[in-house]
Amino acid sequence: MADSKYGSGGILFPNDRRTNDRQPIMHGDMTIEKEDLRKMFKEASEGKEVKLRLACFVRTGRRGKFYSIAVQLMSEWEAERDAKKAQEGQQTPQSQQQGDPWDTPNQARQGPQGDLDDEIPF
């Protein structure tokens, strides 16, 4: 169950009050939903390292450009990725279902005139 409209994530804005090179160039905040925090605590209590996957997107708002950050537990992201790969592996690409000659190995390509690898006289 999501606590907010967008889920766990954050936002970074350029630091327009920066006066020297030792100050950060960006500043912002991050919100971690309660459910994600529970999952992190569970992984940590099982002795696992809690890793987060971050994705950053450039957005434009009323005050100019900013970075939107999406946060996801690495273990969840890897499970989704593996499930997607498994699903893609079960599906046969449409070109192979229709017998597209461009997707067959070179040795099996033959057109209506016979072998396409014959000598061309020019």
Secondary structure as GFF3:
##gff-version 3
##sequence-region A 1 122
A	DSSP	beta_strand	9	14	.	.	.	ID=ss1
A	DSSP	beta_strand	26	31	.	.	.	ID=ss2
A	DSSP	alpha_helix	34	45	.	.	.	ID=ss3
A	DSSP	beta_strand	52	61	.	.	.	ID=ss4
A	DSSP	beta_strand	64	73	.	.	.	ID=ss5
A	DSSP	alpha_helix	74	90	.	.	.	ID=ss6
A	DSSP	alpha_helix	94	97	.	.	.	ID=ss7
A	DSSP	three_ten_helix	101	103	.	.	.	ID=ss8
A	DSSP	three_ten_helix	106	108	.	.	.	ID=ss9
A	DSSP	beta_strand	110	111	.	.	.	ID=ss10
A	DSSP	beta_strand	114	115	.	.	.	ID=ss11
###
